[in-house]
Amino acid sequence: MQSSQEDLEVAEQLLHSGKIRHGLFFLHLALEKALKAHVCNKTMDIAPRTHNLVRLAELADLKLAQQQRWVLADMNPYNLEGRYPHILSPIPDKQEVLRLLCKSKETIQWLKRKL
């Protein structure tokens, strides 16, 4: 969870400085690490090598609200864009970026409290 928090801080810095793709990648990474902490806690084993946030939540047996599930699904593509730049989609507008940041932060805080 500590590494997740560090990645969240980096994501915020990148997003606020206009580095949107990199910021969203780090935001995805922060969510992924928080979810993997739950997977490890649930399974008592190392989390699988997947970046699919929704799948990680399922493996952790988390009872997500529908909006949390949507946030995870909305954030999933930003892992791929960060790793495979040849599949870039249009950069979201400022309001969408702020929505993703706000909802992701809320989800990470919820995950932190649940651990």
MDTraj code that builds the backbone (N, CA, C; nanometers):
import mdtraj as md
import numpy as np

residues = "MET GLN SER SER GLN GLU ASP LEU GLU VAL ALA GLU GLN LEU LEU HIS SER GLY LYS ILE ARG HIS GLY LEU PHE PHE LEU HIS LEU ALA LEU GLU LYS ALA LEU LYS ALA HIS VAL CYS ASN LYS THR MET ASP ILE ALA PRO ARG THR HIS ASN LEU VAL ARG LEU ALA GLU LEU ALA ASP LEU LYS LEU ALA GLN GLN GLN ARG TRP VAL LEU ALA ASP MET ASN PRO TYR ASN LEU GLU GLY ARG TYR PRO HIS ILE LEU SER PRO ILE PRO ASP LYS GLN GLU VAL LEU ARG LEU LEU CYS LYS SER LYS GLU THR ILE GLN TRP LEU LYS ARG LYS LEU".split()
xyz = np.array([
    [0.0827, -0.1198, 0.0000],
    [0.0000, 0.0000, 0.0000],
    [0.0871, 0.1261, 0.0000],
    [0.2033, 0.1195, 0.0631],
    [0.2905, 0.2366, 0.0657],
    [0.3355, 0.2717, -0.0769],
    [0.3705, 0.1713, -0.1536],
    [0.4121, 0.1940, -0.2920],
    [0.2965, 0.2499, -0.3748],
    [0.1764, 0.2056, -0.3466],
    [0.0572, 0.2572, -0.4136],
    [0.0415, 0.4066, -0.3859],
    [0.0617, 0.4447, -0.2599],
    [0.0501, 0.5850, -0.2219],
    [0.1561, 0.6704, -0.2917],
    [0.2771, 0.6180, -0.3015],
    [0.3847, 0.6901, -0.3705],
    [0.3498, 0.7096, -0.5184],
    [0.2975, 0.6050, -0.5815],
    [0.2594, 0.6150, -0.7227],
    [0.1439, 0.7134, -0.7417],
    [0.0532, 0.7186, -0.6458],
    [-0.0564, 0.8147, -0.6523],
    [-0.0018, 0.9578, -0.6476],
    [0.0943, 0.9820, -0.5610],
    [0.1545, 1.1150, -0.5520],
    [0.2241, 1.1529, -0.6823],
    [0.2960, 1.0586, -0.7422],
    [0.3622, 1.0838, -0.8705],
    [0.2578, 1.1107, -0.9781],
    [0.1510, 1.0333, -0.9785],
    [0.0431, 1.0518, -1.0770],
    [-0.0130, 1.1929, -1.0676],
    [-0.0395, 1.2380, -0.9464],
    [-0.0932, 1.3733, -0.9285],
    [0.0036, 1.4793, -0.9804],
    [0.1309, 1.4632, -0.9504],
    [0.2308, 1.5593, -0.9981],
    [0.2343, 1.5618, -1.1506],
    [0.2344, 1.4439, -1.2113],
    [0.2384, 1.4368, -1.3574],
    [0.1127, 1.4972, -1.4197],
    [-0.0021, 1.4638, -1.3660],
    [-0.1271, 1.5147, -1.4212],
    [-0.1356, 1.6662, -1.4082],
    [-0.0952, 1.7178, -1.2940],
    [-0.1015, 1.8628, -1.2728],
    [0.0017, 1.9394, -1.3559],
    [0.1052, 1.8691, -1.4016],
    [0.2059, 1.9353, -1.4859],
    [0.1783, 1.9123, -1.6354],
    [0.0632, 1.8497, -1.6656],
    [0.0239, 1.8324, -1.8052],
    [0.0742, 1.7057, -1.8714],
    [0.1383, 1.6189, -1.7990],
    [0.1873, 1.4913, -1.8525],
    [0.0766, 1.3866, -1.8341],
    [-0.0266, 1.3986, -1.9152],
    [-0.1496, 1.3228, -1.8945],
    [-0.1295, 1.1721, -1.9107],
    [-0.0720, 1.1284, -2.0218],
    [-0.0548, 0.9832, -2.0428],
    [0.0292, 0.9195, -1.9323],
    [0.1385, 0.9845, -1.8970],
    [0.2234, 0.9308, -1.7906],
    [0.1504, 0.9341, -1.6565],
    [0.0776, 1.0406, -1.6314],
    [0.0026, 1.0520, -1.5068],
    [-0.1039, 0.9450, -1.4936],
    [-0.1750, 0.9190, -1.6022],
    [-0.2790, 0.8149, -1.5985],
    [-0.2174, 0.6763, -1.5828],
    [-0.1003, 0.6564, -1.6423],
    [-0.0304, 0.5286, -1.6250],
    [0.0035, 0.5077, -1.4777],
    [0.0572, 0.6113, -1.4128],
    [0.0915, 0.5987, -1.2706],
    [-0.0334, 0.5878, -1.1835],
    [-0.1414, 0.6499, -1.2244],
    [-0.2671, 0.6371, -1.1507],
    [-0.3169, 0.4930, -1.1585],
    [-0.3070, 0.4334, -1.2763],
    [-0.3423, 0.2916, -1.2920],
    [-0.2527, 0.2066, -1.2030],
    [-0.1233, 0.2367, -1.2028],
    [-0.0279, 0.1602, -1.1232],
    [-0.0610, 0.1691, -0.9736],
    [-0.1022, 0.2860, -0.9277],
    [-0.1404, 0.3028, -0.7869],
    [-0.2610, 0.2152, -0.7527],
    [-0.3598, 0.2147, -0.8401],
    [-0.4769, 0.1283, -0.8191],
    [-0.4365, -0.0192, -0.8224],
    [-0.3539, -0.0539, -0.9184],
    [-0.3103, -0.1935, -0.9328],
    [-0.2392, -0.2425, -0.8069],
    [-0.1496, -0.1631, -0.7539],
    [-0.0761, -0.2039, -0.6342],
    [-0.1674, -0.2156, -0.5126],
    [-0.2625, -0.1252, -0.4999],
    [-0.3574, -0.1342, -0.3885],
    [-0.4414, -0.2611, -0.3999],
    [-0.4835, -0.2922, -0.5213],
    [-0.5625, -0.4133, -0.5424],
    [-0.4784, -0.5389, -0.5196],
    [-0.3544, -0.5368, -0.5641],
    [-0.2681, -0.6532, -0.5440],
    [-0.2393, -0.6768, -0.3968],
    [-0.2360, -0.5714, -0.3163],
    [-0.2213, -0.5889, -0.1720],
    [-0.3401, -0.6687, -0.1177],
    [-0.4583, -0.6392, -0.1689],
    [-0.5780, -0.7137, -0.1267],
    [-0.5750, -0.8578, -0.1760],
    [-0.5269, -0.8787, -0.2973],
    [-0.5166, -1.0157, -0.3500],
    [-0.4214, -1.0961, -0.2623],
    [-0.3070, -1.0390, -0.2299],
    [-0.2104, -1.1082, -0.1441],
    [-0.2701, -1.1386, -0.0075],
    [-0.3425, -1.0433, 0.0464],
    [-0.4065, -1.0620, 0.1767],
    [-0.5110, -1.1733, 0.1712],
    [-0.5873, -1.1766, 0.0647],
    [-0.6944, -1.2762, 0.0504],
    [-0.6394, -1.4164, 0.0245],
    [-0.5420, -1.4258, -0.0645],
    [-0.4932, -1.5577, -0.1087],
    [-0.3722, -1.6066, -0.0300],
    [-0.3093, -1.5158, 0.0463],
    [-0.1862, -1.5478, 0.1181],
    [-0.0772, -1.5948, 0.0206],
    [-0.0792, -1.5365, -0.0983],
    [0.0172, -1.5705, -0.2028],
    [0.0455, -1.4442, -0.2844],
    [0.1446, -1.4523, -0.3695],
    [0.1785, -1.3396, -0.4563],
    [0.0665, -1.3208, -0.5579],
    [0.0335, -1.1965, -0.5843],
    [-0.0725, -1.1650, -0.6823],
    [-0.0261, -1.2049, -0.8229],
    [-0.1200, -1.2441, -0.9071],
    [-0.0827, -1.2837, -1.0433],
    [-0.0322, -1.1653, -1.1246],
    [0.0377, -1.1953, -1.2303],
    [0.0933, -1.0922, -1.3190],
    [-0.0115, -1.0486, -1.4198],
    [-0.1086, -0.9792, -1.3682],
    [-0.2109, -0.9215, -1.4542],
    [-0.2219, -0.7739, -1.4182],
    [-0.2628, -0.6951, -1.5169],
    [-0.2810, -0.5523, -1.4933],
    [-0.4285, -0.5143, -1.4998],
    [-0.5149, -0.6140, -1.5137],
    [-0.6583, -0.5909, -1.5252],
    [-0.7149, -0.5609, -1.3864],
    [-0.7513, -0.4360, -1.3658],
    [-0.7958, -0.3916, -1.2335],
    [-0.9243, -0.4604, -1.1887],
    [-1.0174, -0.4778, -1.2791],
    [-1.1440, -0.5433, -1.2445],
    [-1.1179, -0.6879, -1.2033],
    [-1.0310, -0.7551, -1.2763],
    [-0.9982, -0.8946, -1.2438],
    [-0.9297, -0.9039, -1.1076],
    [-0.8404, -0.8110, -1.0791],
    [-0.7734, -0.8121, -0.9485],
    [-0.8743, -0.7930, -0.8348],
    [-0.9708, -0.7056, -0.8549],
    [-1.0747, -0.6858, -0.7529],
    [-1.1546, -0.8143, -0.7322],
    [-1.1823, -0.8849, -0.8413],
    [-1.2536, -1.0128, -0.8302],
    [-1.1702, -1.1151, -0.7543],
    [-1.0408, -1.1236, -0.7858],
    [-0.9522, -1.2183, -0.7165],
    [-0.9415, -1.1884, -0.5680],
    [-0.9515, -1.0608, -0.5335],
    [-0.9457, -1.0200, -0.3926],
    [-1.0801, -1.0368, -0.3238],
    [-1.1825, -1.0722, -0.4009],
    [-1.3179, -1.0911, -0.3480],
    [-1.3704, -0.9638, -0.2827],
    [-1.3404, -0.8497, -0.3470],
    [-1.3867, -0.7207, -0.2955],
    [-1.5300, -0.6950, -0.3395],
    [-1.6076, -0.6430, -0.2510],
    [-1.7459, -0.6063, -0.2814],
    [-1.7481, -0.4598, -0.3230],
    [-1.7313, -0.4373, -0.4510],
    [-1.7230, -0.3017, -0.5040],
    [-1.8603, -0.2438, -0.5319],
    [-1.8727, -0.1152, -0.5091],
    [-1.9908, -0.0429, -0.5556],
    [-1.9801, -0.0328, -0.7077],
    [-2.0921, -0.0148, -0.7746],
    [-2.0906, -0.0075, -0.9205],
    [-1.9981, 0.1038, -0.9700],
    [-1.9983, 0.2179, -0.9029],
    [-1.9125, 0.3286, -0.9452],
    [-1.7643, 0.2927, -0.9323],
    [-1.7272, 0.2185, -0.8292],
    [-1.5886, 0.1747, -0.8137],
    [-1.5503, 0.0798, -0.9275],
    [-1.6404, -0.0084, -0.9625],
    [-1.6157, -0.1009, -1.0739],
    [-1.5966, -0.0229, -1.2033],
    [-1.6772, 0.0815, -1.2233],
    [-1.6639, 0.1654, -1.3432],
    [-1.5296, 0.2358, -1.3461],
    [-1.4846, 0.2849, -1.2312],
    [-1.3545, 0.3524, -1.2244],
    [-1.2440, 0.2558, -1.2663],
    [-1.2477, 0.1358, -1.2123],
    [-1.1459, 0.0365, -1.2482],
    [-1.1504, 0.0059, -1.3978],
    [-1.2689, -0.0112, -1.4506],
    [-1.2830, -0.0393, -1.5938],
    [-1.2359, 0.0803, -1.6773],
    [-1.2689, 0.2011, -1.6331],
    [-1.2261, 0.3215, -1.7050],
    [-1.0745, 0.3374, -1.7033],
    [-1.0109, 0.2941, -1.5960],
    [-0.8662, 0.3100, -1.5825],
    [-0.7873, 0.1990, -1.6515],
    [-0.8477, 0.0856, -1.6792],
    [-0.7756, -0.0270, -1.7394],
    [-0.6967, 0.0090, -1.8652],
    [-0.7516, 0.0848, -1.9590],
    [-0.6755, 0.1130, -2.0816],
    [-0.5462, 0.1906, -2.0599],
    [-0.5342, 0.2639, -1.9524],
    [-0.4167, 0.3482, -1.9333],
    [-0.2928, 0.2682, -1.8957],
    [-0.3102, 0.1457, -1.8538],
    [-0.1967, 0.0563, -1.8353],
    [-0.1378, 0.0207, -1.9715],
    [-0.2237, -0.0137, -2.0647],
    [-0.1776, -0.0527, -2.1981],
    [-0.1108, 0.0620, -2.2705],
    [-0.1698, 0.1804, -2.2620],
    [-0.1123, 0.2959, -2.3303],
    [0.0248, 0.3297, -2.2745],
    [0.0439, 0.3092, -2.1463],
    [0.1741, 0.3377, -2.0871],
    [0.2798, 0.2379, -2.1296],
    [0.2375, 0.1158, -2.1564],
    [0.3324, 0.0101, -2.1927],
    [0.3469, -0.0077, -2.3435],
    [0.2423, 0.0212, -2.4169],
    [0.2422, -0.0020, -2.5618],
    [0.1961, 0.1250, -2.6334],
    [0.2866, 0.2198, -2.6532],
    [0.2471, 0.3502, -2.7071],
    [0.1912, 0.3463, -2.8491],
    [0.2091, 0.2368, -2.9202],
    [0.1557, 0.2286, -3.0564],
    [0.0032, 0.2135, -3.0584],
    [-0.0589, 0.1918, -2.9434],
    [-0.2056, 0.1790, -2.9401],
    [-0.2698, 0.2975, -2.8689],
    [-0.2109, 0.4131, -2.8837],
    [-0.2601, 0.5317, -2.8148],
    [-0.3996, 0.5708, -2.8616],
    [-0.4816, 0.6048, -2.7656],
    [-0.6128, 0.6615, -2.7956],
    [-0.6047, 0.8111, -2.7653],
    [-0.7059, 0.8867, -2.8013],
    [-0.7010, 1.0309, -2.7736],
    [-0.6867, 1.0576, -2.6228],
    [-0.6127, 1.1624, -2.5915],
    [-0.5962, 1.2027, -2.4515],
    [-0.7300, 1.2571, -2.4019],
    [-0.7757, 1.2121, -2.2844],
    [-0.9016, 1.2646, -2.2320],
    [-0.8913, 1.4144, -2.2020],
    [-1.0061, 1.4803, -2.2045],
    [-1.0049, 1.6241, -2.1739],
    [-0.9809, 1.6454, -2.0239],
    [-0.9576, 1.7699, -1.9880],
    [-0.9202, 1.8050, -1.8507],
    [-1.0242, 1.7593, -1.7492],
    [-1.1520, 1.7775, -1.7807],
    [-1.2573, 1.7371, -1.6858],
    [-1.2575, 1.5861, -1.6643],
    [-1.2354, 1.5091, -1.7704],
    [-1.2308, 1.3634, -1.7575],
    [-1.1088, 1.3220, -1.6757],
    [-0.9961, 1.3863, -1.6979],
    [-0.8756, 1.3554, -1.6211],
    [-0.8994, 1.3834, -1.4730],
    [-0.9597, 1.4968, -1.4423],
    [-0.9881, 1.5307, -1.3023],
    [-1.0872, 1.4331, -1.2404],
    [-1.1858, 1.3886, -1.3189],
    [-1.2815, 1.2890, -1.2691],
    [-1.2098, 1.1580, -1.2382],
    [-1.1251, 1.1130, -1.3305],
    [-1.0508, 0.9887, -1.3090],
    [-0.9610, 0.9983, -1.1869],
    [-0.8946, 1.1116, -1.1714],
    [-0.8070, 1.1313, -1.0563],
    [-0.8870, 1.1285, -0.9261],
    [-0.9950, 1.2023, -0.9212],
    [-1.0775, 1.2100, -0.8004],
    [-1.1350, 1.0730, -0.7636],
    [-1.1935, 1.0048, -0.8607],
    [-1.2566, 0.8751, -0.8330],
    [-1.1527, 0.7684, -0.8006],
    [-1.0362, 0.7757, -0.8652],
    [-0.9302, 0.6790, -0.8349],
    [-0.8773, 0.7011, -0.6934],
    [-0.8598, 0.8268, -0.6548],
    [-0.8141, 0.8567, -0.5187],
    [-0.9145, 0.8057, -0.4154],
    [-1.0423, 0.8267, -0.4423],
    [-1.1456, 0.7766, -0.3509],
    [-1.1385, 0.6247, -0.3401],
    [-1.1182, 0.5582, -0.4523],
    [-1.1114, 0.4119, -0.4539],
    [-0.9881, 0.3634, -0.3786],
    [-0.8746, 0.4289, -0.3986],
    [-0.7532, 0.3894, -0.3270],
    [-0.7708, 0.4097, -0.1765],
    [-0.8311, 0.5193, -0.1363],
    [-0.8549, 0.5425, 0.0068],
    [-0.9467, 0.4347, 0.0647],
    [-1.0493, 0.3972, -0.0119],
    [-1.1404, 0.2916, 0.0315],
    [-1.0638, 0.1602, 0.0457],
    [-0.9801, 0.1294, -0.0525],
    [-0.9008, 0.0062, -0.0472],
    [-0.8058, 0.0071, 0.0728],
    [-0.7497, 0.1202, 0.1012],
    [-0.6583, 0.1339, 0.2149],
    [-0.7323, 0.1053, 0.3452],
    [-0.8520, 0.1618, 0.3587],
    [-0.9317, 0.1401, 0.4814],
    [-0.9745, -0.0067, 0.4956],
    [-0.9995, -0.0731, 0.3831],
    [-1.0475, -0.2116, 0.3861],
    [-0.9378, -0.3139, 0.4163],
    [-0.8120, -0.2727, 0.4026],
    [-0.7034, -0.3696, 0.4168],
    [-0.6782, -0.4036, 0.5598],
])
top = md.Topology()
chain = top.add_chain()
for i, resn in enumerate(residues, 1):
    res = top.add_residue(resn, chain, resSeq=i)
    for name in ("N", "CA", "C"):
        top.add_atom(name, md.element.get_by_symbol(name[0]), res)
traj = md.Trajectory(xyz[None], top)
